[in-house]
Amino acid sequence: MRFAFYGRVSTEDQQDPEASRNWQLSRARALTDRHGEVVAEFFDVGESRSIPWKRRPQATLLLNALRDPNRGFDAVAIGEPQRAFYGNQYGLTFPVFVHYGVQLWVPEVGGAVDPDSEAHDLVMSVFGGMSKGERNRIKIRVRSAMAAQASVEGRFLGGRPPYGYQLADAGPHPNPAKAADGKRLRRLVRDPVTAPVVWRIFSEYVAGRGIFAIAEALTRDDIPSPSAYDPARNPHRSGIAWSKGAIRTILSNPRYTGRQVWNRQRKEEVLIDVEDVALGHETKLRWNERDQWVWSEHLVHEALIDVELFERAQQVMAAKGAGRNTRERHRTVHRYVFRGLLHCGLCGRRMQGQQSRESLYYRCRFPNEYGLANKVEHPRNVYLAERELVEPLDQWLCTALAPHRLSEAINQMCDAQSDLEADPAAVAAARVIEESDQKLVRHRAALEAGADPQLVTGWMAEVQARRAEAMARSRTAGGRRRMSSEEIQGLVEALGSIRQVLTEADPTDKAEVYRQLGLRLTYQPGKRTVRAEATLDSHSWGYGTCPRGDLHTNHTSAAAQARE
């Protein structure tokens, strides 16, 4: 028999994808070796188990392959069902295998799952429930631990330091295993440059100055905004002026009082479509009420303002909002196909979606959000209708990636990488990864040759730790790894027929195609043109993209201009 293997690993930060793939594949082969060989592999990296199969890239490719009579395999083997199926996913997915006559093999039933066996159905359903329960237990355990660390220890729990603070070393990690890996704790210390700005913002606001006036004054006085002072915080922002949002964020942050505060926000899973539960959930960040915040019991870092000043600022903000005429809002979800992809060519900011007279538009209101003292020439409103962009963009994509021009387009993308600068950190990380891979091969050979398993396992764990650290440095380095033409071709072919996908897709699916193509659209209102860049990058396939924008400045792109 010919088998296809499917596996999944959630995050590279917590697990080594290569090691996870190897043991899952080994478990699947132990089940199938007496009956045939594995001829195809589908392995999702960076995808949560709670995400349905149709939203996992490799699982989607596998489901599409099932429909192909010339798929090249007769059955699918899974190394661990808890990693493949979550909750009721098995009940929604297995009928597709049965419909197309493809067997599903799992170790827990000793071979192929029998669609007519109640025992097999019960076993697979139990593993789906166990997978969901395990995830929930981990979530509760982690949140409880973080709440205790913030409250009792006042520990800094990670993330970017607030404007006005810097990070300083706070000693080795209290977990012996993490301390042995070199991990250390961090704490907040006063930034002598930006701390006085925080005091100024609070003082002027309490004295009666408005948020926009404060932003205007700071910009006029040539005081760098948070993004300009520390570009690494928000590489996707221009930092040319202070915004109202930055001022409001500073005024709302209680950590300036010297206490650690955690749980101001929570992650909430909401249904993508209440009419189609099989699509699963998406994670949304929600603000918690103040009585749900977790405060440290003692002062744990230097306070930039006193508690009285902070409380007065909160009272002023509440009073300004209390006098407004408010009405109940009925949230309407509009499916913008260019959400997060369209940027204003004048200020570089992402354009916001807006509906007007049942038509979808994108707008930029830079003067309404940022101080104008920077003398940036920008209209009060910049608008672009979605309908005017969809057709020209789809025509360009279908032309650039048409079958008869695919080789030419791939060569152009490959040649465009010659402009990339080799980042020293990325080069060093790549060297460590290559050396680690070579050592792992030698260690496995020694293990197969009869070396002490405990000793070799220790060596491999040490090498894998260094490799994981190098992979993390590689992802955060400024440079990009050059991709071969074969890799680029594989990414393009994974999308399938561009013309068919764009023609048949609804707005949500089309937006996903644009995202996977790495599209960046820049609108020049004066010229009435949109510059479209398609960035085929292996980092965005499997590891996800930064929700606050692309953290890397160098791209491997094929660019073209599409006039409206």
C-alpha positions as CSV (number, residue, x, y, z in Angstrom):
1,M,0.0,0.0,0.0
2,R,1.0,3.6,-0.5
3,F,0.5,5.9,2.5
4,A,0.5,9.6,3.1
5,F,1.6,10.8,6.5
6,Y,-0.1,13.7,8.3
7,G,1.3,15.4,11.5
8,R,1.2,18.7,13.3
9,V,3.3,20.7,15.7
10,S,1.9,23.8,17.4
11,T,4.8,26.2,17.9
12,E,8.5,26.1,17.2
13,D,9.2,28.1,20.3
14,Q,8.0,25.3,22.5
15,Q,8.9,22.3,20.3
16,D,11.5,21.5,17.7
17,P,9.4,20.9,14.5
18,E,12.0,18.6,13.0
19,A,12.2,16.4,16.1
20,S,8.4,16.4,16.5
21,R,7.9,15.4,12.8
22,N,10.5,12.7,13.1
23,W,8.9,10.9,16.1
24,Q,5.4,11.3,14.7
25,L,6.6,9.9,11.3
26,S,8.4,7.0,13.1
27,R,5.2,6.1,14.9
28,A,3.2,6.1,11.7
29,R,5.9,4.0,9.9
30,A,5.9,1.5,12.8
31,L,2.2,1.0,12.0
32,T,2.5,0.9,8.2
33,D,5.9,-0.7,7.4
34,R,4.5,-4.2,7.2
35,H,1.9,-3.1,4.7
36,G,3.6,-0.6,2.5
37,E,5.6,2.7,2.4
38,V,5.0,6.4,3.0
39,V,5.1,8.2,-0.3
40,A,3.8,11.6,0.7
41,E,4.0,13.9,3.8
42,F,1.7,16.7,5.0
43,F,3.0,18.4,8.2
44,D,1.5,21.6,9.7
45,V,3.9,23.8,11.7
46,G,2.7,26.5,14.0
47,E,-1.0,25.6,13.8
48,S,-3.1,25.2,16.9
49,R,-4.9,21.9,17.3
50,S,-8.1,23.9,17.8
51,I,-7.9,25.1,14.2
52,P,-10.1,23.0,11.8
53,W,-8.5,21.0,9.0
54,K,-9.8,23.4,6.4
55,R,-7.9,26.2,7.9
56,R,-4.6,24.4,8.3
57,P,-2.4,24.8,5.2
58,Q,-1.1,21.2,4.9
59,A,-4.3,19.6,6.1
60,T,-6.1,21.6,3.4
61,L,-3.7,20.3,0.8
62,L,-4.3,16.7,2.1
63,L,-8.1,17.2,1.8
64,N,-7.7,18.5,-1.7
65,A,-5.5,15.5,-2.6
66,L,-8.3,13.1,-1.5
67,R,-10.5,14.4,-4.3
68,D,-7.8,13.6,-6.9
69,P,-8.2,10.1,-8.4
70,N,-4.4,10.2,-9.2
71,R,-3.5,11.2,-5.7
72,G,-0.7,8.7,-5.5
73,F,-1.6,7.1,-2.1
74,D,-4.2,4.7,-0.8
75,A,-4.4,5.6,2.9
76,V,-3.4,8.3,5.4
77,A,-1.4,7.4,8.5
78,I,-1.4,9.6,11.6
79,G,1.3,9.2,14.3
80,E,-0.8,10.7,17.1
81,P,-4.5,11.4,16.8
82,Q,-4.5,13.9,19.6
83,R,-2.3,16.2,17.5
84,A,-4.5,15.8,14.4
85,F,-8.0,15.9,15.8
86,Y,-9.5,18.3,18.4
87,G,-13.0,18.2,19.8
88,N,-15.4,17.1,17.1
89,Q,-12.9,17.5,14.2
90,Y,-12.7,13.7,13.7
91,G,-16.5,13.5,13.1
92,L,-16.3,16.3,10.6
93,T,-13.3,15.0,8.7
94,F,-13.4,11.2,8.6
95,P,-16.6,11.1,6.4
96,V,-14.5,12.9,3.7
97,F,-12.0,10.0,3.8
98,V,-14.8,7.4,3.6
99,H,-16.5,9.3,0.7
100,Y,-13.3,9.2,-1.4
101,G,-12.3,5.7,-0.4
102,V,-9.1,6.6,1.4
103,Q,-8.4,4.7,4.6
104,L,-7.3,6.4,7.8
105,W,-4.7,4.5,9.9
106,V,-3.9,5.3,13.5
107,P,-1.8,3.4,16.1
108,E,-4.6,3.4,18.7
109,V,-6.7,1.0,16.7
110,G,-3.8,-1.0,15.3
111,G,-4.4,-0.1,11.6
112,A,-7.2,1.3,9.5
113,V,-10.2,2.9,11.2
114,D,-13.3,1.0,10.4
115,P,-16.2,3.4,9.5
116,D,-18.8,0.7,10.5
117,S,-17.2,0.0,13.9
118,E,-18.8,1.7,16.9
119,A,-15.7,0.9,19.0
120,H,-13.4,2.7,16.6
121,D,-15.7,5.7,16.4
122,L,-15.8,5.8,20.2
123,V,-12.0,5.6,20.5
124,M,-11.4,8.4,18.0
125,S,-14.0,10.6,19.6
126,V,-12.4,10.0,23.0
127,F,-9.0,11.1,21.7
128,G,-10.6,14.3,20.3
129,G,-12.1,15.0,23.7
130,M,-8.8,14.3,25.4
131,S,-7.1,16.7,23.0
132,K,-9.5,19.4,23.9
133,G,-9.3,18.7,27.6
134,E,-5.5,18.7,27.5
135,R,-5.5,22.1,25.9
136,N,-7.9,23.5,28.4
137,R,-5.9,22.1,31.3
138,I,-2.7,23.7,30.0
139,K,-4.5,27.0,29.5
140,I,-5.8,27.0,33.1
141,R,-2.5,26.0,34.6
142,V,-0.5,28.6,32.7
143,R,-2.9,31.4,33.5
144,S,-3.0,30.5,37.2
145,A,0.8,30.4,37.4
146,M,1.1,33.7,35.6
147,A,-1.5,35.3,38.0
148,A,0.5,34.1,41.0
149,Q,3.8,35.2,39.6
150,A,2.5,38.7,38.9
151,S,0.7,39.1,42.2
152,V,3.1,37.4,44.7
153,E,6.4,37.9,43.0
154,G,5.7,40.9,40.9
155,R,7.5,39.2,38.0
156,F,7.8,40.8,34.6
157,L,6.1,38.3,32.4
158,G,7.5,39.3,29.1
159,G,6.6,41.5,26.2
160,R,7.9,44.9,25.3
161,P,8.6,47.3,28.1
162,P,6.2,50.3,28.4
163,Y,7.4,53.6,27.0
164,G,9.4,55.2,29.8
165,Y,11.1,52.0,30.9
166,Q,13.9,49.7,29.8
167,L,14.6,46.1,30.6
168,A,17.4,45.0,32.9
169,D,18.7,41.7,34.0
170,A,17.0,40.3,37.2
171,G,19.1,37.2,37.7
172,P,18.9,33.6,36.6
173,H,15.5,31.9,36.0
174,P,14.1,30.2,39.1
175,N,13.3,27.1,37.1
176,P,16.6,25.0,37.3
177,A,16.1,23.5,33.8
178,K,15.6,26.9,32.2
179,A,18.4,28.4,34.2
180,A,20.7,25.7,32.9
181,D,19.7,26.7,29.3
182,G,20.8,30.3,30.1
183,K,17.4,31.8,30.5
184,R,17.2,34.8,32.9
185,L,14.5,37.0,34.4
186,R,14.0,40.6,33.3
187,R,12.7,43.7,35.3
188,L,11.7,47.2,34.4
189,V,14.0,50.1,35.1
190,R,13.6,53.8,34.5
191,D,14.6,55.1,31.1
192,P,16.3,58.5,31.8
193,V,15.3,59.8,28.4
194,T,11.7,58.9,28.1
195,A,10.6,58.8,31.8
196,P,10.3,62.6,32.0
197,V,8.0,62.5,28.9
198,V,5.6,60.2,30.7
199,W,5.5,62.6,33.6
200,R,4.8,65.5,31.3
201,I,1.9,63.6,29.5
202,F,0.2,62.9,32.8
203,S,0.7,66.3,34.2
204,E,-0.6,68.2,31.2
205,Y,-3.6,65.9,30.8
206,V,-4.6,66.3,34.4
207,A,-4.1,70.1,34.0
208,G,-6.8,70.1,31.3
209,R,-4.9,69.7,28.1
210,G,-6.5,67.4,25.5
211,I,-4.9,64.3,24.0
212,F,-4.5,65.7,20.5
213,A,-3.0,68.9,21.9
214,I,-0.4,66.9,23.9
215,A,0.5,64.9,20.8
216,E,0.8,68.1,18.8
217,A,3.1,69.7,21.4
218,L,5.3,66.7,21.7
219,T,5.7,66.5,17.9
220,R,6.4,70.2,17.7
221,D,9.1,69.9,20.4
222,D,10.9,67.2,18.4
223,I,10.4,64.6,21.1
224,P,10.5,61.2,19.3
225,S,7.4,59.1,19.5
226,P,7.6,55.6,20.9
227,S,8.1,54.1,17.4
228,A,10.7,56.7,16.5
229,Y,12.6,56.4,19.8
230,D,12.8,52.6,19.6
231,P,12.1,51.5,16.0
232,A,12.5,47.9,16.9
233,R,9.3,48.1,18.9
234,N,7.1,48.8,15.9
235,P,9.1,48.4,12.7
236,H,6.0,48.7,10.6
237,R,5.3,52.3,11.9
238,S,6.9,55.4,10.5
239,G,7.3,57.2,13.8
240,I,7.0,60.6,12.2
241,A,4.6,62.0,14.8
242,W,2.9,61.3,18.1
243,S,-0.6,59.8,17.8
244,K,-3.6,60.1,20.0
245,G,-3.5,56.4,20.4
246,A,0.0,56.5,21.8
247,I,-1.0,59.2,24.3
248,R,-4.1,57.3,25.4
249,T,-2.2,54.1,25.8
250,I,0.3,55.8,28.1
251,L,-2.4,57.4,30.2
252,S,-4.2,54.1,30.6
253,N,-1.1,52.1,31.7
254,P,-1.1,51.4,35.5
255,R,2.4,50.1,35.5
256,Y,3.8,53.6,35.7
257,T,2.7,53.5,39.4
258,G,5.5,51.0,40.2
259,R,3.4,47.9,40.4
260,Q,3.2,45.0,38.0
261,V,-0.2,44.6,36.5
262,W,-1.3,41.6,34.5
263,N,-4.6,40.4,32.8
264,R,-5.6,43.7,31.4
265,Q,-6.4,41.9,28.2
266,R,-7.7,38.4,27.6
267,K,-7.8,36.1,24.5
268,E,-11.3,35.1,23.7
269,E,-12.3,32.5,21.1
270,V,-15.3,33.4,19.0
271,L,-17.0,31.6,16.2
272,I,-16.0,32.7,12.7
273,D,-19.4,32.0,11.4
274,V,-22.4,31.1,13.6
275,E,-24.1,29.6,10.6
276,D,-21.2,27.2,10.0
277,V,-19.7,26.0,13.2
278,A,-17.3,23.7,11.4
279,L,-15.2,26.7,10.5
280,G,-14.1,26.8,14.1
281,H,-13.1,29.8,16.2
282,E,-10.8,32.7,15.9
283,T,-8.9,34.4,18.7
284,K,-9.8,38.0,19.6
285,L,-8.2,40.2,22.2
286,R,-10.7,41.8,24.6
287,W,-10.1,44.3,27.4
288,N,-10.9,43.1,30.9
289,E,-12.7,45.2,33.5
290,R,-10.5,46.8,36.0
291,D,-11.6,44.5,38.8
292,Q,-10.2,41.6,36.8
293,W,-6.7,43.0,36.7
294,V,-4.0,41.3,38.7
295,W,-1.8,43.7,40.7
296,S,1.4,43.0,42.4
297,E,1.2,43.1,46.2
298,H,4.2,45.4,46.4
299,L,6.1,48.0,44.4
300,V,8.4,46.0,42.1
301,H,10.0,48.7,39.9
302,E,10.6,52.5,40.1
303,A,7.4,54.5,39.8
304,L,7.3,57.3,37.2
305,I,4.1,58.8,38.6
306,D,2.4,58.5,41.9
307,V,-0.9,56.6,42.4
308,E,-2.9,59.8,43.0
309,L,-1.8,61.3,39.6
310,F,-2.7,58.1,37.8
311,E,-6.2,58.0,39.4
312,R,-6.9,61.6,38.6
313,A,-6.0,60.9,34.9
314,Q,-8.4,58.0,34.9
315,Q,-11.2,60.2,36.4
316,V,-10.6,62.8,33.7
317,M,-10.8,60.2,31.0
318,A,-14.0,58.8,32.4
319,A,-15.5,62.2,32.8
320,K,-14.8,63.1,29.2
321,G,-16.5,60.0,28.0
322,A,-19.5,60.2,30.3
323,G,-20.9,63.3,28.7
324,R,-21.2,61.9,25.3
325,N,-24.5,60.7,23.8
326,T,-24.1,57.0,23.5
327,R,-26.3,54.5,21.9
328,E,-26.3,50.7,21.7
329,R,-24.1,49.5,18.9
330,H,-25.0,46.6,16.7
331,R,-21.8,45.1,15.5
332,T,-21.8,44.2,11.8
333,V,-19.0,42.2,10.3
334,H,-17.9,43.3,6.9
335,R,-15.5,41.0,5.1
336,Y,-12.8,43.2,3.6
337,V,-10.6,41.3,1.2
338,F,-7.7,43.7,1.7
339,R,-7.9,43.9,5.5
340,G,-4.4,44.7,6.8
341,L,-2.8,44.6,3.3
342,L,-3.6,48.1,1.9
343,H,-1.3,51.0,3.0
344,C,-1.5,54.8,2.4
345,G,1.4,55.9,0.2
346,L,1.6,59.3,1.9
347,C,2.1,58.2,5.5
348,G,2.7,54.4,5.3
349,R,-0.2,53.6,7.7
350,R,-2.6,50.7,7.1
351,M,-5.9,52.0,5.6
352,Q,-9.0,51.2,7.6
353,G,-12.1,49.6,6.3
354,Q,-15.4,51.6,6.1
355,Q,-18.8,50.9,4.6
356,S,-20.7,53.7,2.9
357,R,-24.0,53.2,1.1
358,E,-23.6,49.4,1.1
359,S,-20.1,49.7,-0.6
360,L,-16.8,48.9,1.0
361,Y,-14.1,51.5,1.1
362,Y,-10.6,51.9,2.7
363,R,-9.7,55.2,4.2
364,C,-6.7,56.9,5.9
365,R,-7.4,59.7,8.4
366,F,-3.8,60.6,9.4
367,P,-4.5,64.2,10.3
368,N,-7.2,63.1,12.7
369,E,-5.0,60.8,14.6
370,Y,-1.5,62.3,14.5
371,G,0.0,65.7,15.5
372,L,0.3,67.9,12.4
373,A,3.4,69.7,13.6
374,N,5.5,67.4,11.5
375,K,4.2,69.3,8.4
376,V,3.3,66.1,6.6
377,E,1.2,67.0,3.5
378,H,-1.8,64.7,3.9
379,P,-5.5,65.2,3.0
380,R,-8.0,65.0,5.8
381,N,-9.4,61.8,4.3
382,V,-8.0,59.4,1.7
383,Y,-10.5,57.0,0.3
384,L,-10.3,54.0,-2.1
385,A,-13.2,51.8,-3.1
386,E,-12.6,48.0,-2.8
387,R,-14.5,47.3,-6.0
388,E,-12.1,49.5,-8.0
389,L,-9.1,47.4,-6.9
390,V,-10.3,43.8,-6.9
391,E,-10.6,43.2,-10.6
392,P,-7.2,44.8,-11.7
393,L,-5.4,43.0,-8.9
394,D,-6.9,39.6,-9.8
395,Q,-6.0,40.1,-13.5
396,W,-2.4,41.0,-12.6
397,L,-2.1,37.9,-10.4
398,C,-3.6,35.6,-13.0
399,T,-1.3,37.0,-15.6
400,A,1.9,37.0,-13.6
401,L,1.3,33.4,-12.3
402,A,-0.4,31.9,-15.4
403,P,0.9,28.4,-16.2
404,H,2.8,29.6,-19.3
405,R,4.5,32.4,-17.4
406,L,5.0,30.6,-14.2
407,S,8.7,29.7,-14.8
408,E,9.5,33.3,-15.8
409,A,7.8,34.7,-12.7
410,I,9.6,32.3,-10.5
411,N,12.9,33.2,-12.0
412,Q,12.2,36.9,-11.5
413,M,11.3,36.3,-7.9
414,C,14.5,34.3,-7.4
415,D,16.6,37.0,-9.1
416,A,15.0,39.7,-7.0
417,Q,16.7,38.2,-3.9
418,S,20.1,39.6,-5.1
419,D,19.1,42.9,-3.5
420,L,18.9,41.3,-0.1
421,E,21.6,42.3,2.4
422,A,23.1,39.5,4.4
423,D,22.3,40.3,8.0
424,P,25.2,39.1,10.2
425,A,22.9,37.8,12.9
426,A,21.0,35.8,10.3
427,V,24.2,34.4,8.7
428,A,25.5,33.4,12.2
429,A,22.2,31.7,13.1
430,A,22.1,29.9,9.8
431,R,25.6,28.6,10.4
432,V,24.6,27.3,13.9
433,I,21.5,25.6,12.4
434,E,23.6,23.9,9.8
435,E,26.2,22.7,12.3
436,S,23.5,21.5,14.6
437,D,21.9,19.4,11.8
438,Q,25.2,17.8,11.1
439,K,25.8,17.0,14.7
440,L,22.3,15.5,15.1
441,V,23.0,13.2,12.1
442,R,26.2,12.0,13.7
443,H,24.5,11.5,17.1
444,R,21.7,9.4,15.5
445,A,24.4,7.3,13.7
446,A,26.2,6.8,17.0
447,L,22.9,5.7,18.7
448,E,22.2,3.2,15.9
449,A,25.8,1.9,16.2
450,G,25.1,1.0,19.8
451,A,26.4,3.9,21.9
452,D,25.0,4.6,25.3
453,P,21.4,5.8,24.7
454,Q,21.3,8.0,27.9
455,L,24.6,9.7,26.9
456,V,23.6,10.3,23.3
457,T,20.2,11.5,24.3
458,G,21.8,14.2,26.5
459,W,24.0,15.3,23.6
460,M,21.0,15.5,21.2
461,A,19.0,17.5,23.7
462,E,21.8,20.0,24.1
463,V,22.2,20.4,20.3
464,Q,18.5,20.7,19.8
465,A,18.4,23.5,22.4
466,R,21.1,25.4,20.5
467,R,19.3,24.8,17.2
468,A,16.0,26.1,18.6
469,E,17.7,29.2,19.9
470,A,19.4,29.8,16.6
471,M,16.1,29.4,14.8
472,A,14.5,32.0,17.0
473,R,17.4,34.4,16.3
474,S,17.0,33.7,12.6
475,R,13.3,34.7,12.6
476,T,14.0,37.9,14.4
477,A,17.1,38.9,12.4
478,G,16.7,41.7,9.9
479,G,17.7,39.6,6.9
480,R,15.9,37.0,5.0
481,R,17.1,33.6,3.9
482,R,17.4,33.3,0.2
483,M,14.9,30.8,-1.3
484,S,15.7,28.5,-4.1
485,S,13.6,28.5,-7.3
486,E,12.4,25.0,-6.3
487,E,11.2,26.4,-2.9
488,I,9.4,29.3,-4.6
489,Q,7.8,27.0,-7.1
490,G,6.6,24.8,-4.3
491,L,4.9,27.7,-2.5
492,V,3.2,28.9,-5.7
493,E,2.0,25.4,-6.6
494,A,0.6,24.9,-3.1
495,L,-1.9,27.7,-3.9
496,G,-3.3,25.7,-6.8
497,S,-4.9,27.4,-9.8
498,I,-4.8,31.1,-9.0
499,R,-7.5,31.9,-11.5
500,Q,-9.9,29.2,-10.3
501,V,-9.3,30.1,-6.6
502,L,-9.8,33.9,-7.1
503,T,-12.9,33.3,-9.3
504,E,-14.7,30.9,-7.0
505,A,-13.6,32.2,-3.6
506,D,-15.8,34.2,-1.3
507,P,-14.3,37.4,0.3
508,T,-12.9,35.5,3.3
509,D,-11.2,32.8,1.3
510,K,-9.9,35.4,-1.2
511,A,-8.4,37.4,1.6
512,E,-6.6,34.3,2.8
513,V,-5.1,33.8,-0.7
514,Y,-3.9,37.4,-0.7
515,R,-2.4,36.9,2.7
516,Q,-0.6,33.7,1.7
517,L,0.8,35.4,-1.4
518,G,2.3,38.0,1.0
519,L,0.5,40.9,-0.8
520,R,1.4,44.5,0.2
521,L,-0.7,47.2,-1.5
522,T,0.4,50.8,-1.4
523,Y,-2.1,53.4,-2.6
524,Q,-0.9,56.8,-4.1
525,P,-3.9,59.1,-4.0
526,G,-2.3,61.8,-6.1
527,K,-1.4,59.4,-9.0
528,R,-4.5,57.2,-8.4
529,T,-2.3,54.1,-8.6
530,V,-1.8,51.0,-6.4
531,R,1.6,49.3,-6.2
532,A,1.1,45.6,-5.5
533,E,4.0,43.5,-4.2
534,A,3.7,39.7,-3.8
535,T,6.1,38.4,-1.2
536,L,6.6,34.6,-1.4
537,D,8.4,34.0,1.9
538,S,8.8,30.6,3.6
539,H,8.6,32.2,7.0
540,S,4.9,33.1,6.5
541,W,4.1,29.5,5.5
542,G,3.6,27.5,8.7
543,Y,5.0,29.9,11.3
544,G,2.4,32.7,10.9
545,T,2.8,36.4,10.5
546,C,3.1,39.2,12.9
547,P,-0.3,40.7,13.7
548,R,1.2,44.2,14.0
549,G,2.8,44.1,10.6
550,D,5.8,42.6,8.9
551,L,8.7,42.6,11.4
552,H,11.3,42.2,8.6
553,T,12.3,45.0,6.3
554,N,13.8,42.9,3.5
555,H,11.5,41.1,1.2
556,T,11.8,38.7,-1.7
557,S,9.2,40.2,-3.9
558,A,7.8,40.5,-7.4
559,A,6.3,43.9,-7.8
560,A,4.0,45.4,-10.3
561,Q,1.8,48.5,-10.6
562,A,-2.0,48.1,-11.2
563,R,-3.7,51.2,-12.2
564,E,-7.3,51.7,-11.2
